[in-house]
Structures are given as structure tokens and as C-alpha cells.
């Protein structure tokens, strides 16, 4: 069945790879590390890439292939590769293209572990970086050096939910022959398609909304065939391979992504509106909330506002801790994108490795709370947050 002209939900549900001879409706798990060859010549031709086919599950596996092919259809990418985790995807998508002496420009508002890659790991191999403030569009141009090979950013950012104008940053990069790498984890391909806006590489932590149920780890890197050829070389020979079981789970998860994201966004929008009027809340950030500083860009760039809401509890760190401890239904976890609503204190967990100055620069105040709005009834989500805010007030 030709899928390119089908709608998002149909692509996610109906694209499948080979089945066995048992005529099963759902693709089985291909739990194998290796594959057999028909002959010595068949093996030679496969390894020489004269024939398409699987040779080893570190390279490819039908379950992982199905997952990646679906994501490519949904993102509008030509090719892709799966990885064992989201951070494996972030690292491989960067390391595949940078050499000693190269330079990368990144938005200062990046996930904590991405910050560690840029500031602690890449310098070991002589790769330097420059940070640009999320609101400083001209800063991208100013940060370019003769050795700049890549722009990297996430939009919306984690956890402050700041946005970057993808088309404008891409235009700057293209003028200087620089690759653009975007972490699309928060938006997912259902809400935002960076490749259609000119981005070269899209990375995902599939652990989050793509899995959507807090079950497994996974990542993906997507782009043109030329770009992904470089990524595949790095991935095949360094081994951040996804397990077939996880590939099977994530492919099945994509079948419900649209339905889940609709509910995540609906709940998050209602929660953001509620928090905006709460006496114990100083600031609320949500892309499709009219008070968001980049509301117009969010409406243009994202079809919906996403499932994450951040807000600042009045009273700072101490009141923020009291609020978290007062929650009765919501989970306290560092994860996000689950069916279950999750509250996170970024300053002491996901972004704790940043200095206080670095956190303040990217809008992570001591009292900032990140809510991953789940699929529970919104009345119960709001009720739990409301009682916790009221119990924790000074």
C-alpha cells in the first residue's frame, strides 16, 4: 500500500514490514542477533550492499526498520536510524559529523545531558562550542566561525518551553553551508515537522511521547539519505543499537501517537489556563497560551501546544519542594510523555549539573516545576495540583 499520500494516523497504523508465514495481523518480534544467507555469494552481495537485506541486528532488524520507516513517513524524512536511547541519538547525530578542530553552535536552552555532551565530552576530542541565547536570533550569525559545522537546538526547549524560529535559523545556516540538527522530542512529528522547514537532521528521544507509557528507552535520527549514510556508519561501528523488542514496542506506540497527543494537548491547555489564574503561581509557560512570549511563533510552527506545562511556584525553592511533596496523585519522576501525569523539579534533577548562573540564564528558577500532563481526566489533574499548591503556600 502506498503511504506517502495517506494521513498521519493512517501512516502510523498501516505501515508494516515483513510478516512470517503464519499470517499474523500484528508484526511479530524478530528476536534474533543474526541472519542466515542462502549461499556464500548471497552473503557477499549483502555485505557489499549489492542486495538489500539484514545481515546483523546491530546494523538492522525488521522491527527497528518498521519503527524508523514509520517515523520517516511521519516526519517527511528520506531515511533514518534507531538508537538504544534518546541521548544515544543526540550524541551520534553530533559525533557523526564533527572532527577535531570543528565547532558547533547550540542554543543555550538544551537538556542537561546534551549540555554535558557539549561542555564535557566533545572538548576531549578538540571540538568546541558556542551557546546562543534562545531569544537572540542574530546570535547564530555572530557565533559562526570558519570551523562551524553544525547548529543544534531543541524547540520547544526543556524545561522552559522557549521556541526557536526554525525557518530563520535554517536560512542563516544554509548561507554558510552549516548542518542544522533539531531535537524534536517535545513536539513529536504530530505537532511539528522541522525537516519540512529545511532542517537537515531531526533527533528524537522515543522514550518520551513516542513510547508514551513509560515502558522503554529508545531514540531515532532522521534526515536525507546522504546525511543518514554518515550516521549509519557511526552507529554501526559504535553500537548504540536498539533492541528488536523495543523497536516492536515503539512501532506499536506510534499507532496511537496522534490520539494520545490530542489528549495530552487538550489537558495541558486546560491546565495552563487554570494555573494562569492561581494565586500561588508566579509564572506559567505553555506555547499555545496567549501570554507566552512567542505565542505567534508557536501558533505558526506547532499545530498544537504540546503536553508540557511549566510554572513557577511563589516562594521559590522551599515552596516548590512543599508543592511536590503535597501532590497525592501525580508521579514525581524525571521522565515525561507518560500516560500518567508527572511533576519534575528541573533545578534539582534533570538540570542539576548546570551551575545556578547557567540555570538562571535559561529560565530555570529555583521554584520552577515542569508538568508532563498525562491522560487522566483533567478534573483530577487540576484537583491534585490545586490542593498541593494550597497546602504548600506560605
N, C-alpha and C positions, 0 to 999 in steps of 0.2 A: 504494500500500500504506500503510495506517495504521501509523505507527511509535510513537505515544505509549505503547502498551501492550506494546511489544516490549522485550526485554532489552538491556542496554548494548551488547554486542558486535554484536547484530543491527542496532541503530540505526546504529552506526558503519560498518557494512559495506553495508547495504542502502539507505540514503537517498541518492538521486541526483537531480540536476537534469536538464534537457532534454538530449537527445542530438541528433545530426544525423540526416540521413535514411539513414545508412549502417548502421544497426542495430548499432553498436559496443557491446560489453559494458561497457567502461570509458568513462566520460565523457571526451570529448576536451578538449584545451586550447583555450579561446576566446581566442586571442591577437589581441585587437583593442582599439583605444583607443576606438572609437565604434561606433554602430549606425545602421542606416537606418530611415526611417519610411515608412509606406505612403502618407501624404499629409500635407499641411500641418496638417490637423485632427488627424491621429494624433499628430504631433509636439507640437502644442499641448496635447493631452489628457495626454500622458505628462509633459510638463514641469509641467503644472498638477496632477499627481498624481490625475487623474480616472481614469487607467488605470494598471495595474501593468506595468512593463516597463523594460528597460535603455535609457538614453539616452547614457551616457558611462561609461567604465570607472573613472574617478576616483570615480564615485558607486556603481556596482555592476557586477558581471561574473558570469556563471554559475558559474565556478569558485570565486570568492570567496564567492558566495552559498551554494554547496553546503557549503563548509567551515564557514561561520558557522551555517548551519541544522543541520548535524550537531552542532556544539558546543552549540547551544541545546537540542537534544534530550537531549544527554548531561548538561548542567548543570541542565536544568529551567528554562531562561530563555525568555521570550517573544520576544526579539529580540536582535540583536547587530550588530556591525560588525567587519570585519577591518582590520588596520593593517600597515604595512610592517615593523615590528619590535615587540618587546615593550616597549621604552621609549617608542615612539610611543603604544602602548596606555596605558601608565601616565600619560603626560603628558596625552593627550587626555581620558582618563577623569576627570582632575582639573580641567583647564582648562575643560571644557565647563560646569562648574557654579559656578566661583568667579569673583568680580569684585573689583575694587579695594576694599580695606577688609575683605574676608572673612577668615576664619580656618579653618585645618584642624588637626585633632588627629591625630597619627600615632604609631604605635609606634616607639620609638627603634631597634628592630632592623629596619631596612629595607635593601634592596640599595643599593650605593654610588651608583649613578646616580640612584636615587629620592631619596636623601639630597641630592644636588646640586640636583635639582628643587626640593625643599622649602626648602633653605637658600640657594641662589644664584639660581635663576631666578624663582620665584614672588615673592620680595621686590621684584624690579624692577617689578612691577605692583601693589605695595602689598598683597600677600597674605601674611599672617603664619601662623606655625605654632607648635604646641607639641608637644613629644615626651613620651610616656608610657613608663615602663619596662615591659618585656614582662610582668613579674610583678606589676605594680601595677594590679589591676582597678579599684580606687577612683579611680585617677589619671585615668581617662577622664572621669568625672563632674566631678572637680575642675578639669580643664583646659578645660571648656566656658566660652565667653564668649558674650555676646549676638550676636556675629558668626560663631560657629562654624557652618559649613555642611556639613562632611564629616569622617568618621572614615576613616582609611586604615591598613591593616596587611596584612602577609603572614603566613601561618601554614601550615606551619612557616616559621620565619624563615631567611634566608640570611645567613651560613652556620651560625649557632649552633644551628639546629633547635629554637628555642623555640616554644611554641604559645600561642595566644590563644584563650580560650573565646568562640567566635563568638556563641553564643546570648546570653551575658551582656552582651557589648559591644553587640549589636544592641538588647537591651532598654533599655540606657542611651540609645542614640541615638534610638530611637523615642519615648521620653518627652520628647525635646527637638526632635523633627522634624529630625533630622540624617541625612544620607545616609551609608550605610556602603559603603565601597569595599574589596574584598579582592583581593589578588594571590594567585591560586590556582595559581601556576606549579609549585611543588614537588610538590603533591599530585595535580594534574590532576583532571578531573571523574571519573575512575575511582575515586579514593580518597576524595574529599571534595566535597560539594556545598553551598557556602556559601549559594546562593540558597534552597535548601530550609530553611536555618536563619534566613532572614529578611533576608539581605544584599541591598542594592539593586543593587550593581554588582560584577561579577566580571571581573577582568582576567587575561590570560594572556600570557606570552612563549611563543609557539608554537615558537620557536627551540629550546626545550629538549626536554622529554619528548614533546611532541606531534609534532614532527618526528621526534625520536628517533634520528637518524642523522647529525647534524652537517652537514646539507646546505644549509639555507636559513634566512633570517630571516623572522619573522612575529609578529603579535600579534593579540589579539582583546579586545573589550569586550562584555560580555553583561549583560542586565538586562530590565526590563519595557519594554513598547512606549513608555510615556511617558518613561522615563529615556533610552532609546536614541534617541528622536527628537531630544533635545538633543545627544547625542553625534554623531549623523549630521550635524547642522547644522555643528558644529565641524569634523568630519572632512572633509566635502565641500568646505568653503571654505578649509581649510588644507592639504589634500592629502597626508596620510600614507597613501596608498592602497597596498594590497598588489598585487603583480603577478599576473596570471592564472596564470602558470606556478607561482608559489609557492603560490597558492591550490589549484591542482591537486595539487601535491606534498603539502601539508598535509592535504587531504581524504583522499588515499590513505593517509597516515600514520595517520590516525585509525582506519582499518580494523584496524590491528594494535596499537593502543594498549593494549588490555586484556591481550593476550598478552605484550607487552613489559613492561608494568608488573608483571605477575605474576612474571616472571623477575627484573626489577630488585629487587623487594621481597624475593624469596627469597634472592638473592645478598647484598643489603645486610644482611638479618637475620643470615645466617651470618657475614658479615664482622664485624658489630658484636659478635657473641658471641665471635669469635676475638680481636678486639682488646681486649676487656674483660679477658682473662687474660694479655695480653702484658706482659712485664717492662719494655719500653721505652715503654709508653704510660701517660700520667698520667690521662687522662680520655677517655671515649667518650660521644658523644651520638647517639642514634637513637630516634625517637619510640616504637617498639614494643619497646624494650629496657626491662626492668623497672627498671633503675637510672635511667632518665630521670625528672627531677623532676616531669614532667607525664604520666607513663605512663597514668594513669587517663583523663585528658582525651584523650590520643592514641587510646586504645582506643575511646572513645566517639565521637570526631569523625572519625577516619580509619579506613577499612576495613582498610588495611594501612599499614606504616610508611614507605613511600616508598623511593626509590633512592639517597638521600644519607646518608652516614655522615660525621660529623666526629670528630676526635680530636686530642688534644694530645700531641705527642712530648716525652718527657722531655729536658731540656737546652735548651728554649726555641728561639729563632730559629736559632742556629747548627746545632743538631742537626736542626731541621726542614728546613733547606736541604740538609744532608747526606743526609737521608732522601729528599728529592725527587730529588737528583742520583744516588742509588743505585738508583732504580727502573729496571728493564730493559724491562718490557712495557708498563706503564701510560703513558698520554699525560700530558704537562704542558700544561695548557690552562686558559683562563679560562671555557670553556664547561662545560655539564653536560647530562645527559639523553641522552647518546650511547649507541650500542651498545657503544662502546669505553670502558673504564674510564678515568677522568680524575682526576688529582690536582691540587689547586689550593692555593696558599698565599694566603689571603684578605688578610692584613695587607700584603703587598707587591704585590697585583694588584687584585682586584675591589673591595677596601675600602681601598685605599692613600690615597685622598683624605681619609679620616677622620683626625682627629688621634689620637695614641696614647691620649689620655684617652677619646675617643669610642669607639675600638675596644675598650678595656678595659671600658667601660660595657656594651657589648652582647656581651661574652664572646668577642671576637676577640683571643686572646692571640698573642704572637709565634710560638709553636710550634704554633698550630692549623693542621690540614690538613683540607681538605674532599675527600672521595672521592665522585665520582659513579660508583656501581657499575654497570658495564656488563653485557653479556650473555655475556661469555666464561664458560668453565667456572670455577666458584667456586674449585676447587682451584688453578687458575693465578693467579687474582686474589690469593688468600691467600698463595700461594708467593712472588709478586713483592713484596708488601708485607712479608712476614716477612723475606725476605733483605735488603731495603732497611733495615728497622729494625735488624736485627742488624749490618749493615755500618756503620751511622751512629752506633751507640751510643758514648758517650764512654768 
